[in-house]
Amino acid sequence: MKGLMIAALALLTALLVFALLAWGSVSISAGDLWRALIGSSEAQEVHRRILYDLRLPKALAALVAGASLAVAGLLMQTLFGNPLAGPYVLGINSGAGLGVALLVLASGGLVTSLGGGLALAAAAIGGAGLVLVMVVLLAERVQSAVTLLILGLMFGAMANGVVSILIYFAQPDQIQAFLLWTFGSFRALGTQQLAILSAICLPALALALLLPKPLNALLLGEEYAASMGVEVKQLRRRLLWAASLLAGAVTAFCGPIAFLGIAVPHLCRFLFKTADHRILLPACIFLGADMALAAEWVAGMPGSSSALPINAILALVGAPVVFWVVLRRAP
């Protein structure tokens, strides 16, 4: 039964990709879409350009980012035993935001547009990588996962403090550029950026898929996991690297995408009625991709040339899930 449910989620992913490719400000029929995809000489050039320059990169970015954030959130919730832990709990997104803020707000007007480039992604990766290195180094010395969680939150607070100072002294056009980045977007990725994002996220997802048994043991506590032969310190290191790479890469190329990492693991536990990571990991991959694709389709407002911020759409879905989790656990 659970296998059929995962297959249904995979089918939904394919349907949502089709919807995102076919419908937008310009609708493309299934036949025209197929001809453009296979490079048929009968395909209209405008359809080919819309598909390959705009919609296909956007759909693939949403698919990879949604799956990555959902799995990163699941890993963090299991590691810390905290239902409200998410992929950004270690301050990785704050580090990425600091890197972008230094480039956009402290560049003296050198960078005032977010349209594209690898410079912003490189700045975000640099900031996220700096926080990641500090967290991993601390993880070698700190025994308690709760202590590591608190330290990660403090890293995030420090980075946000620096960003606030930069915003205070920045010019209005620089503030607007940084604010647009914080809205999150799957639309700014070209082929090169998408290739880099996939090269980082796909190996990290593969690593996570190899860890269902130790993750299941970790659900009962680190002491129990150690008694079952799990190398807890090594497992923690792998989880930190995998989750941080997933969250950091997505933040670098798509901005700080909200709520997916917190909401999707809980939705999967609710739908599948299990805490078994052999089920939850593939379920999170497909449901995370589905939510990202659906949110991007809604944000694109098919039939309109306008687009809503992706984080606004995700917040409308993710916030009720967080409310439900809190109220469900309330005494």
VOGU-3710 file (C-alpha; in Angstrom, 3 decimals, decimal comma):
1> mkglmiaala> 0,000/0,000/0,000  2,743/2,458/0,954  4,586/1,579/-2,251  1,489/2,468/-4,250  1,212/5,787/-2,409  4,823/6,638/-3,266  4,128/5,685/-6,889  1,108/8,014/-6,820  3,308/10,853/-5,562  5,782/10,139/-8,364
11> lltallvfal> 2,936/10,239/-10,912  1,765/13,530/-9,407  5,296/14,888/-9,857  5,179/14,043/-13,570  1,745/15,668/-13,950  2,873/18,836/-12,168  5,968/19,074/-14,366  3,702/18,800/-17,404  1,387/21,503/-16,010  4,319/23,823/-15,371
21> lawgsvsisa> 5,653/23,269/-18,900  2,300/23,586/-20,664  0,510/26,419/-18,860  1,723/29,899/-18,133  1,358/33,339/-19,655  1,315/31,432/-22,978  -0,393/28,030/-23,113  1,219/25,260/-25,150  -0,815/22,252/-26,274  0,377/18,737/-25,483
31> gdlwraligs> 1,236/18,130/-29,140  3,224/21,364/-29,498  4,959/20,655/-26,199  6,025/17,189/-27,357  7,296/18,516/-30,683  9,315/21,210/-28,888  10,723/18,677/-26,397  11,978/16,269/-29,071  13,297/19,076/-31,251  10,966/18,356/-34,140
41> seaqevhrri> 11,345/20,561/-37,197  7,577/21,148/-36,995  7,874/22,807/-33,578  7,386/26,554/-33,464  10,515/28,474/-32,533  8,619/30,532/-29,938  7,457/27,354/-28,182  10,971/25,934/-28,228  12,406/29,115/-26,689  9,684/29,321/-24,022
51> lydlrlpkal> 10,234/25,687/-23,117  14,019/25,504/-23,018  14,845/29,057/-21,913  12,133/29,553/-19,302  9,888/26,710/-18,266  12,073/23,610/-18,271  14,861/25,171/-16,116  12,191/26,528/-13,751  10,485/23,136/-13,429  13,745/21,259/-12,868
61> aalvagasla> 14,884/23,834/-10,306  11,606/23,488/-8,382  11,854/19,696/-8,524  15,440/19,554/-7,205  14,954/22,313/-4,624  11,699/20,904/-3,248  13,113/17,395/-2,861  16,344/18,710/-1,319  14,717/20,927/1,292  12,197/18,256/2,290
71> vagllmqtlf> 14,916/15,650/2,845  17,143/18,171/4,656  14,260/18,996/6,986  13,619/15,316/7,686  17,299/14,740/8,508  17,391/17,694/10,907  14,161/16,702/12,655  15,533/13,203/13,203  18,983/14,360/14,309  17,703/16,858/16,855
81> gnplagpyvl> 14,521/15,037/17,824  12,675/18,315/17,315  9,490/18,437/15,209  10,046/22,110/14,389  13,636/21,715/13,224  14,115/22,545/9,572  16,876/22,588/6,989  17,909/26,092/8,065  18,112/25,393/11,780  21,929/25,441/11,765
91> ginsgaglgv> 22,100/28,973/10,369  23,053/27,871/6,847  20,497/30,165/5,214  21,621/33,073/7,389  25,198/32,483/6,272  24,051/32,452/2,641  22,062/35,630/3,264  25,126/37,264/4,762  27,173/36,381/1,679  24,542/37,872/-0,624
101> allvlasggl> 24,158/40,932/1,615  27,904/41,582/1,520  27,841/41,401/-2,266  24,634/43,369/-2,866  24,546/45,813/0,064  28,251/46,419/0,582  29,251/46,510/-3,077  28,817/50,248/-3,453  26,248/49,784/-6,200  28,332/47,252/-8,111
111> vtslggglal> 25,586/44,648/-7,868  22,029/45,981/-7,928  20,211/43,269/-9,859  19,538/39,642/-9,078  19,030/38,659/-12,714  21,158/35,826/-13,032  24,377/35,442/-12,079  26,824/33,143/-10,634  28,279/35,966/-8,527  25,271/35,931/-6,196
121> aaaaiggagl> 25,298/32,145/-6,010  29,030/32,158/-5,283  28,537/34,722/-2,511  25,713/32,678/-0,996  27,723/29,448/-1,206  30,659/31,199/0,440  28,533/32,441/3,344  26,746/29,120/3,780  30,036/27,227/3,539  31,607/29,366/6,259
131> vlvmvvllae> 28,767/28,595/8,667  28,841/24,921/7,665  32,555/24,612/8,445  32,070/26,214/11,866  29,102/23,942/12,667  30,968/20,793/11,583  34,034/21,771/13,640  31,839/22,332/16,679  30,055/19,032/16,081  33,395/17,280/16,595
141> rvqsavtlli> 33,663/18,770/20,082  30,035/18,984/21,227  28,402/15,761/22,383  24,842/17,030/22,788  22,672/17,535/19,711  20,654/20,136/21,626  23,804/22,171/22,304  24,711/21,994/18,618  21,203/23,168/17,741  21,544/26,187/20,041
151> lglmfgaman> 24,955/27,053/18,601  23,551/26,855/15,076  20,764/29,234/16,018  23,342/31,633/17,483  25,349/31,547/14,257  22,178/32,472/12,418  21,423/35,303/14,825  24,927/36,733/14,424  24,715/36,586/10,625  21,287/38,244/10,674
161> gvvsiliyfa> 22,677/40,971/12,934  25,397/41,791/10,405  22,825/41,794/7,598  20,643/44,227/9,563  23,589/46,624/9,950  24,341/46,406/6,222  20,681/47,123/5,401  20,701/50,157/7,706  23,549/51,780/5,765  22,578/50,558/2,272
171> qpdqiqafll> 20,981/52,514/-0,567  17,292/51,920/-1,400  18,033/50,157/-4,704  20,464/47,808/-2,949  17,890/47,039/-0,252  15,293/46,287/-2,911  17,677/43,906/-4,702  18,417/42,036/-1,485  14,719/41,931/-0,584  13,895/40,369/-3,957
181> wtfgsfralg> 16,441/37,625/-3,243  14,779/36,867/0,100  11,451/36,254/-1,678  12,905/33,100/-3,226  12,563/32,108/-6,872  12,982/29,105/-9,148  12,989/31,363/-12,209  16,495/32,847/-12,202  18,401/29,639/-12,945  20,014/29,084/-16,297
191> tqqlailsai> 21,470/25,841/-17,559  24,813/26,442/-15,855  23,322/27,264/-12,458  20,939/24,315/-12,676  23,820/21,971/-13,458  25,769/23,179/-10,411  22,706/22,919/-8,157  22,052/19,354/-9,339  25,723/18,392/-8,969  25,586/19,410/-5,298
201> clpalalall> 22,113/18,202/-4,357  21,855/14,840/-6,125  24,888/13,252/-4,369  23,652/14,611/-1,024  20,212/13,080/-1,668  21,879/9,787/-2,580  23,822/9,878/0,708  20,599/10,437/2,654  18,925/7,488/0,905  21,716/5,228/2,159
211> lpkplnalll> 20,986/6,031/5,823  17,450/4,782/6,638  18,522/2,131/9,176  20,769/4,356/11,331  18,153/7,115/11,116  15,505/4,714/12,413  17,803/3,761/15,292  18,416/7,438/16,049  14,675/7,974/16,581  15,014/6,160/19,910
221> geeyaasmgv> 17,947/8,294/21,056  21,689/8,433/20,528  22,383/5,942/23,333  20,062/3,364/21,813  21,551/3,952/18,360  25,055/3,422/19,773  23,920/0,199/21,455  22,714/-1,003/18,050  26,181/-0,531/16,591  25,619/2,879/14,994
231> evkqlrrrll> 28,644/5,181/14,974  26,692/8,147/16,280  29,434/10,730/15,822  30,049/9,646/12,235  26,313/9,557/11,528  25,887/13,067/12,928  28,709/14,288/10,697  27,099/12,729/7,616  23,697/14,167/8,438  25,150/17,640/8,973
241> waasllagav> 27,033/17,542/5,679  24,080/16,188/3,708  21,479/18,574/5,157  23,783/21,585/4,989  24,779/20,926/1,386  21,144/20,495/0,379  19,932/23,625/2,175  22,977/25,710/1,288  22,883/24,916/-2,434  19,159/25,594/-2,727
251> tafcgpiafl> 19,490/28,871/-0,817  22,434/29,926/-2,959  20,627/29,460/-6,262  16,945/29,908/-5,353  17,022/32,103/-2,258  15,737/31,148/1,205  12,736/28,978/0,300  10,481/28,835/3,360  8,413/26,139/5,054  9,070/23,200/2,713
261> giavphlcrf> 11,686/21,681/4,983  9,485/21,871/8,070  6,096/21,051/6,573  6,811/18,192/4,149  8,263/15,656/6,645  5,193/16,086/8,864  2,835/15,709/5,922  4,636/12,499/4,951  4,376/11,099/8,483  0,671/11,976/8,492
271> lfktadhril> -0,059/10,494/5,052  1,950/7,296/5,502  1,288/6,817/9,241  4,894/5,808/9,857  8,239/7,078/11,158  10,191/4,542/9,093  12,815/6,380/7,061  12,742/3,677/4,388  9,333/5,127/3,550  9,801/8,741/4,607
281> lpaciflgad> 12,936/9,472/2,581  11,472/8,682/-0,876  8,123/10,123/0,202  9,778/13,425/1,159  11,627/13,539/-2,165  8,421/13,270/-4,196  6,116/15,294/-1,931  8,719/18,041/-1,533  9,067/18,231/-5,305  5,277/18,193/-5,691
291> malaaewvag> 4,765/21,087/-3,265  7,501/23,167/-4,895  6,139/22,514/-8,394  2,558/23,257/-7,351  3,574/26,449/-5,545  5,559/27,617/-8,581  2,608/26,899/-10,867  0,250/28,886/-8,619  2,786/31,698/-8,193  3,096/31,951/-11,973
301> mpgsssalpi> -0,650/32,702/-12,229  -1,320/30,880/-15,542  -2,774/33,250/-18,105  -1,064/36,251/-16,557  2,326/37,807/-17,212  2,805/38,507/-13,498  4,286/36,201/-10,857  3,849/36,101/-7,092  6,750/35,522/-4,665  7,161/31,774/-4,163
311> nailalvgap> 7,617/32,167/-0,394  4,226/33,853/-0,107  2,535/30,816/-1,660  4,520/28,323/0,423  3,768/30,215/3,630  0,036/29,849/3,013  0,520/26,062/2,878  3,385/25,594/5,331  2,212/27,794/8,185  -0,999/25,781/8,823
321> vvfwvvlrra> 1,106/22,608/8,973  3,367/24,154/11,625  0,276/25,311/13,564  -1,077/21,774/13,394  2,195/20,298/14,695  2,372/22,739/17,604  -1,273/22,296/18,617  -1,060/18,538/18,242  1,825/18,407/20,702  0,425/21,001/23,084
331> p> -0,586/19,669/26,532
//
